[in-house]
Amino acid sequence: MAVDPAGWQRLLDDYPELAGRRPEQAAVGRIVDGDTFETADGRKVRLIGVNTPETYGETEPYGEEAKAFALRELGGRRVWMFRDVSETDRYGRLLRLVFVQGEEEMFNERLIREGYARVMTYSPDVTYAERFVRGEREARESGRGLWGRESGQDGPAPGGEGTAAGCKEPLIKGNITSRGGKIYHVPGSPNYEQTKAERMFCTVEEAEAEGFRAPK
């Protein structure tokens, strides 16, 4: 895969945490769903930090749209793939941050920002957790994709039924301070590990609906 030096530098300007990391080159083969694909040589890849609605078993609203988006934007394309910390998940899938050749925005982030996925980060792969949370908030406030407010068309409205669909392991910690303040902490944030959680949430939207706010 040819490297455009100017394009590569712009990528590192936007994602400086990747400097010094060696990317893998791959061609995308089969699209499994919105957040999982197989490379042309048969490796299965799970996108870090995102969770798109399910398309198998108990299908969820906007799952097919997320899969169609991945098929349109990733199918048959060549990509750069970066590790965060972990090599694979418990299912043996490669955990990767993915960039489509010729594009400067991380595909993981684009899924969230355009409303096709919710944030779902697992420690220790949390380099971009806060960036993903900002993208989800932008999508939610704009009513994009699965955050659409028109019932029956774009999935659940913010604060509505299905907010935490597909989340089996809530990771956002809700802490109530001695003065009664409600603060949530996402994985990778400075106080996450030492925070004792009174509540656990699947999404920032769910936490905010319960009156919790981000740390100042």
WOUR-V741670 format. One record per backbone hydrogen bond with DSSP energy under -0.5 kcal/mol. CO is the residue of the C=O (numbers start at 1). NH is the residue of the N-H. Records with the same first field share a line. If there is no record, write none. Layout:
CO->NH ; NH
//
This chain:
2->4
3->5
4->8
5->9
6->10
7->11
8->12
9->13
10->14
11->15
15->18
16->19
18->21
21->23
24->81
26->79
27->40
28->76
30->32 ; 38
33->36
35->47
36->32 ; 33
37->45
38->29
39->42
43->39
44->94
45->37 ; 47
46->96
47->50
49->120
51->118
54->60
57->59
60->63
62->66
63->67
64->68
65->69
66->70
67->71
68->72
69->73
70->74 ; 75
71->75
74->77
77->28
78->101
79->26
80->99
81->24
82->97
86->84
87->95
89->92
93->89
94->46 ; 96
96->48 ; 98
97->82
98->107 ; 108
99->80
100->103
106->110
107->111
108->112
109->113
110->114
111->116 ; 117
112->115
115->146
118->51
122->125
124->126
126->129
128->132
129->133
130->134
131->135
132->136
133->137
134->138
135->139
136->140
137->141
138->142
139->143 ; 144
140->143
144->147
145->148
147->158
149->151
150->153 ; 154
154->148
157->160
160->163
162->165
164->167
166->168
171->173
172->201
173->175 ; 185
174->198 ; 199
175->177 ; 183
177->180
181->177 ; 183
182->213
183->175
184->215
185->173
186->189
189->192
191->195
192->195
195->197
199->174
201->171 ; 172
203->207
204->208
205->209
206->210
207->210 ; 212
208->211
213->184
//
